[in-house]
């Protein structure tokens, strides 16, 4: 499998290549994603844009661990726009992309971990 989003280098560097620790980190990330998505959708619906920006910032930190550089850049843009309450029409697109990227990265991480145990 070619990894389109997951970049294992950073995760390898912070875990020293320990597959058990990598698996634990991936599990934590996987459990956070539904919380991020639920929170993002709820805040968008409530029009709490500044809080939505704060949540995008928090999500950005999580995706960085898995080397999701493009997703992190997108979340940074989302964070800044939401905190400023600007270009609101883009918010749902950011959330949809975050969902798609995290689904893909979990498939890639699970493949990587399965091949390297």
Helices and strands as residue ranges (DSSP letters): H 8-15, H 19-45, H 49-65, H 69-84, G 88-90, H 91-115
